[in-house]
Amino acid sequence: MAITLTEKAANHISRFLQRRGKGIGLRFGVQTTGCSGMSYKLEYVDEPDAGDVIFESHGVKVFVDPKSLPYLDGTELDFAREGLNEGFKFYNPNVTDSCGCGNSFKV
């Protein structure tokens, strides 16, 4: 099982944690919502939760709760700027369908 970050994503997270002045990594999970059933959830981590599975990519730690891991296994997070928009892109090999707005998915 693995979650990876591109170098761009890792650099973005590192810069944000430095500006924030605290934090040890990024929490990556899923929640039930949206047209297709699930959406991604990201938040910065100050302390790990019991049971977290921890991955490290380009020097950045990614914390995943055990319930989310089966839905996220093999996912790569990228960070992209497209015109005026910027944000994380998710390349999840488990996704079987996604909604038109791109905010939710089905596994």
C-alpha positions in Angstrom: 0.0 0.0 0.0 1.3 3.4 -0.9 0.3 7.1 -1.1 2.8 9.3 -3.0 3.3 13.0 -3.7 4.8 14.6 -6.7 7.8 16.9 -6.1 5.5 19.9 -6.8 2.9 18.7 -4.2 5.6 18.0 -1.6 7.2 21.5 -2.1 3.8 23.2 -1.8 3.0 21.3 1.5 6.5 22.1 2.9 6.2 25.8 2.1 2.7 26.0 3.6 3.8 24.2 6.8 6.8 26.6 7.1 4.5 29.7 6.7 2.0 28.1 9.2 4.8 27.8 11.7 3.8 24.3 12.9 2.7 20.9 11.6 4.3 17.6 10.8 2.6 16.7 7.5 -0.7 16.3 5.6 -3.7 14.2 6.5 -5.3 12.6 3.5 -8.7 10.9 3.8 -12.1 10.4 2.2 -15.5 11.3 3.4 -19.0 10.4 2.2 -20.5 13.2 0.2 -21.2 14.5 -3.3 -22.9 13.2 -6.4 -20.8 10.1 -6.7 -20.5 9.2 -3.0 -17.0 10.1 -1.8 -14.7 13.1 -1.7 -11.2 13.7 -0.7 -10.4 15.4 2.6 -7.1 17.2 3.3 -5.8 18.9 6.4 -2.5 19.7 8.0 -1.4 17.5 10.9 0.1 18.8 14.2 -0.1 15.4 16.0 -0.7 12.0 14.5 -3.9 10.1 15.5 -3.6 6.6 16.9 -3.8 4.1 14.1 -2.6 6.5 11.3 -0.7 4.9 8.5 2.2 7.2 7.6 3.8 7.5 4.2 6.7 9.8 3.3 7.4 11.2 -0.1 10.0 13.8 -1.1 10.5 14.5 2.7 6.8 15.1 3.5 4.8 12.8 5.7 1.2 11.9 4.6 -1.1 10.5 7.4 -4.0 8.3 6.4 -6.6 6.8 8.7 -7.1 3.0 8.3 -10.7 3.3 7.1 -9.7 5.6 4.2 -6.6 3.6 3.1 -8.4 1.0 0.9 -10.0 3.8 -1.1 -6.7 5.7 -1.5 -4.1 2.9 -2.0 -1.9 3.8 -4.9 -3.0 7.4 -5.1 -0.6 10.1 -6.2 -1.2 13.7 -5.2 0.0 16.5 -7.5 -0.2 20.2 -7.2 -1.0 22.2 -10.3 -1.5 25.8 -11.4 -3.8 26.2 -14.4 -4.4 29.9 -15.2 -5.8 31.5 -12.1 -6.7 28.2 -10.5 -4.4 26.1 -8.4 -4.9 23.1 -6.2 -4.2 19.4 -5.6 -4.9 16.9 -8.3 -5.6 13.3 -7.3 -4.5 10.3 -9.5 -6.4 7.5 -7.8 -6.3 4.1 -9.6 -9.3 2.9 -7.6 -11.8 5.4 -8.9 -14.4 3.8 -11.1 -16.6 6.9 -11.7 -16.6 10.6 -10.9 -19.1 13.4 -11.0 -19.1 16.1 -13.7 -17.9 18.8 -11.3 -14.9 16.6 -10.3 -15.5 17.0 -6.6 -16.6 13.4 -5.8 -15.9 9.9 -6.9 -16.9 6.3 -6.6 -14.7 3.2 -5.9 
